[in-house]
Structure formats: structure tokens, C-alpha cells
Amino acid sequence: MDSMTGSALGIVVGVDAHVDTHDAAVLDACGRLLGTRTFPADASGYRGLLSWVQRFGSIVALGVESTGSYAAGLVRHLRAHGLEVLEVNQPHPHARRRRGRSDPIDAELAARHVLAASSVAIAKDTSGIVEAIRQLRVARDGAVKARSAALNALTGLIVTAPEELRRQLLVRKTPRARATLCARFRPDQARLHEPVHAAKAALRSLARRVVELDAEIATLGRQLKQLVATAAPATTSRIAVSTGHAGTLLVTAGQNIERLKSEASFAALCGASPIPVSSGRTDRHRLNYGGDRDANRALHMIAVCRLRYCERTRAYAERRTAEGKTKAEIIRCLKRYIAREIYHALVADLLPPPSSSRHRDPIVSITRGAEPIGRVTST
């Protein structure tokens, strides 16, 4: 479906992305649908999509679904040509009930979201060191889950193993010590029909898997530590911000952190911003159940660690406790303040400092008057 009646004001493009194909829809400035077309999800398809879209006129904005997954390659191609890409949420169920669902319809709805400036955000940049950190984190997280599954299976087999084997293994008190012993088993391959030797073969296989995963996790951990230290030295210098926490928050913010308008946007992205639920004479807030839950957990663990080791944070907690706040409420407040601090540290790490403020501490200069939060100070 094509109509070459372009607009002098420019066009808006929507893309519905899938594994094998990308569907594009073009609207003019008045919201008229000019055309829809399907392209393969590969380099030739990216070139064809951009060439086809440019026939309608100058591109004002592109709204793309799944910019961090199915459309990641397309987003990199579009940005390489100097185009700004907006991430669009999937169509609301109400719209799908009214209009039905198809890939061209979803692409058109994405373009209309951009035209109405609703439910859109600047897509993450996946061409820098933060994307490298994300990829290594995915590999490490998968290895950690696989190791846990192997250790759980090992424990289950030990519980049901023949008595002489079970008694020998239960002398070791920890799963890791039992795995070390199981890795040294030598089952008789000719007697695997017997439960004792079959159990030894199974336990040896699981134990060796645990050992291999331990080595893989250690290697990925060293690689991540080096990359995170390079990408975020200011962030990792804050109290209780480990390599894992910094990596999580880096991935949540994205390489192009300037897409976040303020520290409040970052707090909302981490699910650490209170949501107003006031009405009439009721004035209160509730928890934010949205946002990146991994980032929210990282903020929570930083807050818990600071409550134990940071004098300023403990003093703050004591003052709020005297005011009648519960520990859970205090931690929620701390997570919001920590999100503010981490945001400005990430800005200092990911954005080049302006020449006029090259030697200023961004945390001190921007968060003056904020609640006391633990941080590293020079001696």
C-alpha cells in the first residue's frame, strides 16, 4: 500500500519489528497513512526500508517497537544515517480491540504514537561499551542460573542415592564440597545398569558441570569488572556500588544517558519514584511497581549495605525512625536518594564534562541540599 502524496512538513514512520521481518508505516504531518510495506530483518532489508521511507519526504521521527531486541540491528542502521529513533510501547489493548491486530496495523499505531508524542522515549544506543557490558552480563547470569540448577540437581541425586554412596557424600557439609568429591568419582562403565554406578556417573557429570561453570563465571566476572571500571569509574567509587550493581544500573540507563531528562526520570526507570494516589482529602503516595526490577534490586542492596557500613546513612535512618518511619519506608526513601546520586555519577561517567565545570564534583554541585547519602571521600 503506497501513496506518494508526501508532506512539506515531513513524515513520521512507525516500525513493527519481528525476528524475520519488519513492517513499516508512513504518516504525513496530518496523520494520513501514506504507505505500508514489509522488509526482511537483515542488512538489505534495513537499506530497503530506509530507501523506501525517504521517497515520501524528509523524516521527522521514527517510532520503533522492540528497539532493544528484534529491532536492534535496524536501530543501529538508522542511527548510522543520522536519524533519531524513538522507542514505542506496544499498542494498548483498547486500540487492538477497536482495530484488530496485524503487523501493518501495529506499525501504523507506532507512527501515530510518535505523531501524538505519547508512550515514546528515545531508544537506547547499543553501539558502545554499555552494550558490551549487557551482553557479558547476559552470559554470566545464564551461567549462574545453570550452576544453581546443577547444584540443586546434585543435591537431589545425593538424597536418593544408594545408602553407601549417600553416607559417604553427606559427610561433606556444603554442596560445593560434595561437588568436589563427586567430580573424582570413577564409575564402572560396564556396570551402569547398577544404581550405585549410575549414580556415580550422574553425580560426576553434574559436579564437572559445576566446576566448568565456576570457571566460566569467574572469567566473565573478570571481564565485566574491567569493562565496568572503564565505563563508570565515578559510579563504582560510591559506597556499596559493586561491579554488579554498577553494571545493572549502566544497562538500565543506557549508553546515551542524555535520553533521560532528569534524575527523576532515572528514578522512575528504576521503579524508585513514588506514585501519587491522592484524591479529595487523601494525600498519599504508593510504591512504583514498574521500572526495571533488576535496577530496583540493585538500589535496594546498596541501601541495605549502606545502612550497615555508612555512618551518614545510619544517622539518616535514626532520624527518620524517630519521626515514626518504618524500616521499609526508610529504605524506600534511601533508594530514591541513591537513584539521584547514581544518576549524576553515571552522567559524569558517560557524558563528556563541559569545559566550564571540568573540575567540579557533579554530585556536590547538583545535589546540594539533598539528604545525606554515603559516598567515598578523599583523604
N, C-alpha and C positions, 0 to 999 in steps of 0.2 A: 504494500500500500504506500504509494508515493504521491506527493503533491509538491511541485516545485515553486509554490507561491510563498516565497520567503518573506521576512520582515526586515525592514531597515533598522529596527531596534535590536535585532539579533534573535537568536533561537536558544531554546532550553532543551537539553537532552536528558532522557531517562534510560537507564540500562538495568535489565533484569538478568542477573548472571547465574549460570549453572555450570556444571562440570564440563559439558561438551559444547554448549552453545551460549551465546549472549544475545539477548533481544534488545534492540534499541528503538526508542520512540522519540520523535522530534516535535516540539511545540513552538509556535511563534509567540511573540510577546503578549498577544491577546488570548493565548490558551488554545488556539486552534491546532488540531492534530495535523501535521504536515506529512508524516510518514512513519512506517514501522518496518523493520527488517531484522532478520536473524543472521548471525555471523558465527563461524566456528570460533571456539575458545582457544585460539593459538595465535602465533605471531602474525600470520597472514590475515587472520580474522580481525585482529586489532587494527592493522593497517587499513583493511577494507572498511571497517566501521568508521574510523576517523575520516577517511576519504569520502565516504557516503554522507556523513553528517555535515561535513564542510560544504557540500553542494547546496545546502539550504541557506547558508549565510554565516555570519560571524557567530561564534559560540559564546554565549553569555555565561552559562554554567552547565555542568554535567552532574546529574544525580545518579549514583550507582549503588545498588544493593550488594551486600556481601563483599565490601571492599577489602576486608582482611582475609578472605578465603577464596571463593570462586573467582572473584574479580581482581585479585591482587596483581596478576600479570597485566591486565588491561589498565589498571590504575597507574602502574609504573610506566606503561607506554604513553598514556595521555599526559602524564606529568613531564615526561621527557620532551614533549612538544609544547611545554609551557602552559598547559591548561590546568586550572584548579578543579579538583574533583571533590564533590560533596557526598558524604555517606548518607543514605536514605534508609529509614526503617522500613520494614515490610509493611504492605498495606494493612490498614485497620480492618478487623473482621466486618465492621459495618459496611465498608466500601466493597468488600468482596461479596457480601450478601446482596448488595444492590446491583453490582455489575457483573458478578461471576468472577471466575479466575482463569487466566491464561497468561502465558509469558508476555505477549504483546500488551495485554491489559495492565499487567504489573509494571512493565516498562513505562507505559503512559502515566500510571499513577505516580511512579517515581519522579517523572518530569513535572507533574503537577505539584508534588510536594516542594520541589525546588522553586517553582514559579510562585507558590504561596509562601515560601520561606517557613515551612512548618516541618518539624521532625527531621531536620537536616543538620549535619555537622561536617566540618572539614575532615576528610579521610586521613588516616594515619599514613605517614611516609614509611614505606617498607624497603627503602634502599640504603639504609645506614646501619650503624653498629647496633642500634636498638633491635632491629630485626634479627641480626645475628644472635643477639642475646636471647631473643624469644625462641629461635629455633633450637638453640642448645638447651634452653630450659624445658622445651617440649620433650627432647630426648632424655634429659635427666629425670624429669617427672615420670616418664614412662618406665625408665629403668628402676626407679624407686618403687613404683607400684608393682612391677614384675617381681622385684626382690621380696616385697611383703607377701605377695601371693605364693612365692616359692617357700618362704619360711613358714607360712600358715599350712601349706600342704605337707611340708616336712613334719611339723608338729602333729598333724592329723595322722600321718602314717606311723609315727612313733607310738601314739596312743593305741593303735590297733595292731601293732607288730607282734610277732610271737614273743612269748614271755621272756625267753633267754636274751633276745635282742633288745626288747623293751627295757629290761632291768639294766642292761649294760649302758643304754643311752640315757636313762633317767638319772644316772649318777651325775651327769653334766647338768648344771642348773639353768643355763641360758640357751636359747635357741641357736645362737651363734656358735657356742661351744659344741653343741650337739651336731651342728652342720660340719664343723671342723673334723669331728670324729667320723661322721658318715662319709665324708669325702675320701677317707682312707680305706673304706670297705673294698674287698675283693670278692665279689660273688662268683660262684662256680657257674659258668655259662651252661654247662651240661646239666645242671640241676635247677634251672629256673622254674621248673614245674613245682618245686617245693616252696612253700610260703616264706621260709627263712631266707633263702637265696633270692627269691623275687623281691622281698622287702629290702634286702641289702642293695640290689640293683636299683630299685626305685629311689631309695634314700641317697645312694651315691649320686645318681643323676640330679636330684634336686639340690644336693649340697654343692655339687660342682657348678650348678647354675647360679647359686647364691654367691659363690666365690667370683665367678666371672662378672656378675652384676655389680658386686662390690668394686671390682677394678674399674668397670665402666663408669660407675657413679663417681669414683674418685677422679678419674681422668676428666670427665665433664665438669666436675666441680672446680678443678684447677683452671680449666679453660674459661669457665664463667667468671671466676674470681679475677682473672687477668682482664677480661673484657669489661666487666663492671667497674673495676678500678680505673680503667682508661676512660670509660664513658661518663662516670659520675663520681669524681673524687670528692667534691663538696658534699654530696649526699651520703656517701659512706663514712664521712668524718663525723656525722652526727651520732650521738649516743644511741646505742641499741639498734642501729641500722646495719644489719649484716649484708653480706653479698646477696643472699637470697631475697631479703626484703627489698634491697635497692633494685635488684633485677626485676622483681614483680612490679614495683612502682614505676620503673622506667618503661616497661612494656605497656602498662596501663596509660601512661601519659603519651607515649609515642615519641618518635624522633623529632617531629615538628610540634614541639610543645606550645608554640605560639598559637596553635589552633584553639587552645584553651584561653578564654578571655580573662580569667582571673583565678585566684586561689580558690574562690568559691566554686568555680566550675570543676576544678580538680577534686575538691572535697565531694561534690555531688557525684563525680565519676567514680569515686572510691566508696560511695554509699555512706559517707561520714557527715552528710549535711542533714540537719533536722528539717522535717517536713511540717509546715504549719497546717493544723487541723482546727482552726479557731472558727467559732460561729456564735453570733449573739454575744452573750455574756461569758462564753467559754473562750479562754485564751491559752492554748497549749500547742505543743509540737509532738510529733511521733517520730519513731525511727524511720530511716530511709532504707527500705528493703531492696532497693535497686542497686545499680552500680556494679562494679567489678568486685565480686566477693573475695577473690584472692587478694586484691589490694586492700580490701577492708580487713581481712585477716592479718595482713602484714602490719597495718596500722595498730590493730589490737595487740599484737605481740610486742610491738615497740612500746606501746603504752604500759603493758604489764611489766616489761623488763625495766622501764624507767621508774615505775613505782617501787621497784626493789633497789635499784642502784643509783638513782639520781636524786640528790638532796633537794633540788628545786622542785622537782615533780612531787616528791613526798610532802614537802611543805604546802604545795598547792592542794594536794589531796586532803591533808589535815584541815586546811582552812575550809574547804568545801564540805568536809564531813561535819565540822562544827556548825555549818549553815543548814545541816539536815539532809544533805545529799547522800544517796546510797553509793556503794562502790561501783555498781553498774552505771549509774548516772555520771559519776566522776570519770570513768573510763570513756564514756561517750564524749564528754567534753574534751578530754585529752586527745582523743582521736581527731577531733575537729581542729584543735590547735596544732597537732603534729602534721596533719594534712597541709596546713598553711605553711609550716616550716619546710616540709619536704618539697612542696611546690616551688618555693623560691630557691631552694638548693638545686632542684632539677633545672630551673630556668638558668641559674648560674652555670650549670654544667653543660646544657645543651644549646644555649644561645650565646653568641659572642658578646662580651660586655661592651657597652658604649664607652667611647673614649673618655667622656666626662666623668664617668663613675668607675673607672677601671680598678681603683684600689679600695672601693667601698665594700663593706660586708653586706651582701644583699639581704641577709636575714635581719640584721640590725636596722638597716635603713628603711626596709619596707614594713617590718612588723613591729615597729616601735610602739610600745604601749600594750602589746599583746600579753596574754597570761604567761607566766614563767614556764618554759619547757626546757628540758635538759638538752645540752649541746656541748660539744667539745670546745674548750677554751685554751688558748695558747698560754704557755707559762714562760 
